Amino acid sequence: MWRHIWLIVGLLCSVSSFGCSLDNTPKRLGAYLPQSSAQEGSVTKTAIPAEGVTSILVVLNDSGFEKSAPVLRRGTLENLGEHLKTEIQKQVPIQITSVVYPEDSKPNGSVDQFIQLAKEQNAPYLLLAVLSSSEWEVFAHLPLQGNQGGGLRSMGLPGYRAENYARVELALLDGQTGRSLVSTDGQAWASLERLNVPLESNVYPVVRRYQNQPPIYPNSESEEYETLRWVSGQDAIAQAVMHLEILWKKDQANS
């Protein structure tokens, strides 16, 4: 299903009322790996093993850049990590034995910390996932009934629209050398609309994705921003895993 969705993303972006420039979040994988190992869409000359790849999934939430969204709550990060694990094992022949969320990993461009982690975990490979997103919010007039298809926005309710641009970067690392065997990424976008008036509403706050996707309603106002980041993060994961699968199959076909 995701393959079909992403094939029409470009068309949807061109007609979206929110504008849809996904390249708002900088690549952050290079902050954790040597530049030669962090090139998007790269596969090294060392062939990826055809089968029997057992790996630890290492999930990092990077926020060290301008306009970064706040760090994800631990529960949200773990939810995305488990979702990524499930999607990877569905589409790529990697057996993930555990998911770790090291809080002491530094963006120093060195693989030493990952070699040490692989040694501690007794893992032949590490699948490194760097989750990041940029975010900003502007004042907006929101339709009374939450219907994006009609009505004059100038006559709507006062509120705010936040936009989150998520990026998920993946790299499969050799546990002994830290060398990246394959790397890629995925991007996605979502928006949050919330009212700025003391009015109970059944349609706000609401998180929207692309126009062919149904809206998502946060459980409470305290969860609205986290829901926004979770939604865009999941969609970015879908694209990143799709790209990884394509690269993996291409490498196996050429080996």
C-alpha positions as CSV (number, residue, x, y, z in Angstrom):
1,M,0.0,0.0,0.0
2,W,2.8,2.5,0.9
3,R,4.4,2.0,-2.5
4,H,1.2,3.3,-4.1
5,I,0.9,6.2,-1.6
6,W,4.4,7.5,-2.1
7,L,4.1,7.3,-5.9
8,I,1.4,10.0,-5.8
9,V,2.9,12.1,-2.9
10,G,4.4,14.5,-5.4
11,L,1.0,15.1,-7.1
12,L,-0.7,15.5,-3.7
13,C,2.0,18.0,-2.5
14,S,1.4,20.1,-5.6
15,V,-2.2,20.6,-4.8
16,S,-2.0,20.7,-1.0
17,S,-3.1,23.9,0.7
18,F,-0.2,23.5,3.1
19,G,2.6,23.6,0.7
20,C,4.7,20.4,1.0
21,S,8.4,21.0,0.9
22,L,9.7,17.9,2.7
23,D,13.3,19.1,2.6
24,N,13.0,21.2,5.7
25,T,14.8,18.8,8.0
26,P,18.6,18.5,7.4
27,K,20.2,15.1,7.2
28,R,21.7,14.2,10.5
29,L,23.3,10.7,9.9
30,G,26.5,12.4,9.0
31,A,26.8,13.9,12.5
32,Y,27.1,10.3,13.8
33,L,29.0,8.6,11.1
34,P,32.0,9.5,8.9
35,Q,30.7,11.4,5.9
36,S,31.7,8.7,3.4
37,S,29.5,6.2,5.4
38,A,26.5,8.5,5.6
39,Q,25.7,9.2,2.0
40,E,22.0,8.7,1.3
41,G,21.1,5.8,-0.9
42,S,24.6,4.3,-0.8
43,V,25.6,0.7,-0.8
44,T,29.3,-0.2,-0.2
45,K,31.3,-2.5,-2.4
46,T,31.2,-5.0,0.4
47,A,28.1,-7.1,-0.5
48,I,25.2,-7.2,2.0
49,P,24.8,-10.7,3.3
50,A,22.1,-12.5,1.4
51,E,20.6,-14.0,4.6
52,G,21.2,-14.6,8.2
53,V,21.6,-10.9,9.1
54,T,21.1,-10.5,12.9
55,S,21.1,-7.0,14.2
56,I,20.5,-4.7,17.1
57,L,18.2,-1.7,16.2
58,V,19.8,1.5,17.6
59,V,17.2,4.4,17.6
60,L,18.4,7.9,18.1
61,N,16.2,11.0,18.3
62,D,18.4,13.9,17.1
63,S,17.4,17.5,17.8
64,G,20.7,19.3,17.4
65,F,19.8,21.7,14.6
66,E,17.9,24.9,14.0
67,K,14.1,24.7,14.0
68,S,14.2,21.1,15.4
69,A,11.1,19.9,17.0
70,P,11.4,19.1,20.7
71,V,12.8,15.7,21.7
72,L,10.2,13.0,21.5
73,R,8.8,11.7,24.8
74,R,10.3,8.3,25.7
75,G,7.0,6.5,25.1
76,T,6.6,8.0,21.7
77,L,10.2,7.2,20.7
78,E,9.8,3.6,21.9
79,N,6.5,3.3,20.0
80,L,8.2,4.5,16.8
81,G,11.2,2.2,17.4
82,E,9.0,-0.9,17.8
83,H,7.0,0.1,14.7
84,L,10.3,0.5,12.8
85,K,11.4,-3.0,14.0
86,T,8.1,-4.5,12.8
87,E,8.3,-2.9,9.3
88,I,12.0,-3.8,8.8
89,Q,11.4,-7.4,9.6
90,K,8.4,-7.5,7.3
91,Q,10.2,-6.2,4.2
92,V,14.0,-6.7,4.7
93,P,15.8,-10.0,5.7
94,I,17.1,-8.6,8.9
95,Q,16.4,-10.3,12.2
96,I,16.3,-7.7,14.9
97,T,17.0,-9.2,18.3
98,S,16.4,-6.0,20.4
99,V,15.9,-2.3,20.2
100,V,18.1,0.1,22.2
101,Y,17.8,3.8,22.7
102,P,21.2,5.0,23.9
103,E,21.0,8.4,25.5
104,D,24.8,8.9,25.6
105,S,25.4,8.7,21.8
106,K,27.2,11.8,20.6
107,P,27.0,13.4,17.2
108,N,30.8,13.4,16.9
109,G,31.1,11.8,13.4
110,S,32.9,8.7,14.9
111,V,31.9,5.1,14.7
112,D,33.8,4.2,17.9
113,Q,30.7,4.5,20.0
114,F,28.8,2.1,17.8
115,I,31.7,-0.4,17.7
116,Q,31.7,-0.4,21.5
117,L,27.9,-0.8,21.6
118,A,28.0,-3.8,19.2
119,K,30.7,-5.3,21.4
120,E,28.6,-4.8,24.6
121,Q,25.6,-6.2,22.9
122,N,27.5,-9.1,21.2
123,A,25.9,-8.0,17.9
124,P,27.4,-8.7,14.5
125,Y,25.5,-5.8,12.9
126,L,23.8,-2.6,14.1
127,L,20.9,-1.0,12.2
128,L,21.2,2.7,13.1
129,A,18.1,4.8,12.9
130,V,18.3,8.5,13.3
131,L,14.9,10.1,13.8
132,S,14.6,13.9,13.5
133,S,12.1,16.6,12.5
134,S,11.7,20.3,12.1
135,E,8.6,22.1,13.2
136,W,7.0,25.5,13.3
137,E,3.6,27.1,14.0
138,V,1.6,30.0,12.5
139,F,-1.7,31.7,13.2
140,A,-4.5,30.5,11.1
141,H,-8.3,30.8,10.6
142,L,-9.8,27.3,10.9
143,P,-13.1,26.2,9.3
144,L,-15.8,25.9,11.9
145,Q,-16.6,22.3,11.0
146,G,-13.1,21.3,10.2
147,N,-13.8,20.8,6.6
148,Q,-10.8,21.7,4.4
149,G,-12.8,21.5,1.2
150,G,-14.8,24.6,1.4
151,G,-15.7,27.9,3.2
152,L,-13.8,31.1,3.5
153,R,-10.8,30.7,5.9
154,S,-11.0,34.4,6.7
155,M,-14.3,33.7,8.4
156,G,-13.1,30.8,10.4
157,L,-12.2,30.3,14.0
158,P,-8.9,31.7,15.3
159,G,-6.3,29.1,15.8
160,Y,-2.9,27.8,15.0
161,R,-1.4,25.4,12.4
162,A,1.8,23.6,13.3
163,E,3.7,21.7,10.6
164,N,6.2,18.9,11.3
165,Y,8.6,17.6,8.7
166,A,10.1,14.2,9.8
167,R,13.2,12.5,8.5
168,V,14.2,8.9,9.3
169,E,17.8,7.9,8.3
170,L,18.9,4.2,8.3
171,A,22.3,2.7,8.1
172,L,23.3,-1.0,8.5
173,L,26.7,-1.0,10.3
174,D,29.3,-3.8,10.6
175,G,29.6,-4.3,14.3
176,Q,33.3,-4.9,14.2
177,T,34.4,-2.1,12.0
178,G,31.5,0.3,12.2
179,R,31.5,0.5,8.4
180,S,28.1,1.3,6.8
181,L,27.0,-1.4,4.3
182,V,23.9,0.4,3.2
183,S,22.2,3.7,4.1
184,T,19.0,5.5,3.1
185,D,16.3,7.7,4.4
186,G,12.6,8.6,4.3
187,Q,10.7,11.8,4.8
188,A,7.1,12.8,5.6
189,W,5.0,15.7,6.6
190,A,1.9,16.3,8.9
191,S,0.1,19.3,10.3
192,L,-1.7,20.0,13.5
193,E,-4.7,22.4,13.7
194,R,-5.8,23.7,17.1
195,L,-8.2,26.4,18.2
196,N,-7.2,29.5,20.1
197,V,-10.6,30.1,21.6
198,P,-12.3,28.6,24.8
199,L,-14.6,26.4,22.8
200,E,-15.2,22.7,23.1
201,S,-14.9,21.1,19.7
202,N,-15.4,17.7,18.2
203,V,-13.1,18.5,15.2
204,Y,-10.2,20.2,16.8
205,P,-7.4,19.6,17.6
206,V,-6.7,17.5,14.5
207,V,-3.6,16.1,12.8
208,R,-3.7,16.0,9.0
209,R,-1.4,14.2,6.5
210,Y,-1.7,14.1,2.7
211,Q,-5.2,14.7,1.3
212,N,-5.9,11.0,0.7
213,Q,-5.3,10.1,4.3
214,P,-8.0,10.4,7.0
215,P,-7.5,12.9,9.9
216,I,-6.3,11.8,13.3
217,Y,-7.7,13.3,16.5
218,P,-5.4,13.4,19.5
219,N,-6.8,12.0,22.7
220,S,-6.3,15.3,24.5
221,E,-4.8,18.7,24.1
222,S,-1.8,17.6,26.1
223,E,-1.1,14.9,23.4
224,E,-1.7,17.1,20.3
225,Y,2.0,17.9,19.5
226,E,3.2,14.4,20.4
227,T,0.5,12.9,18.1
228,L,1.7,15.2,15.3
229,R,5.3,14.0,15.6
230,W,4.2,10.4,16.0
231,V,2.1,10.6,12.8
232,S,4.9,12.2,10.6
233,G,7.5,9.8,12.2
234,Q,5.5,6.7,11.2
235,D,5.1,8.0,7.6
236,A,8.8,8.7,7.4
237,I,9.5,5.2,8.6
238,A,7.4,3.7,5.9
239,Q,9.3,5.6,3.2
240,A,12.7,4.8,4.7
241,V,12.0,1.1,4.9
242,M,10.7,1.1,1.4
243,H,13.9,2.7,0.2
244,L,16.0,0.2,2.2
245,E,14.1,-2.7,0.6
246,I,14.7,-1.4,-2.9
247,L,18.5,-0.9,-2.2
248,W,18.7,-4.4,-0.6
249,K,17.0,-6.2,-3.5
250,K,19.2,-4.2,-6.0
251,D,22.3,-5.2,-4.2
252,Q,21.3,-8.9,-4.1
253,A,20.4,-8.9,-7.8
254,N,23.9,-7.5,-8.7
255,S,25.9,-9.8,-6.4
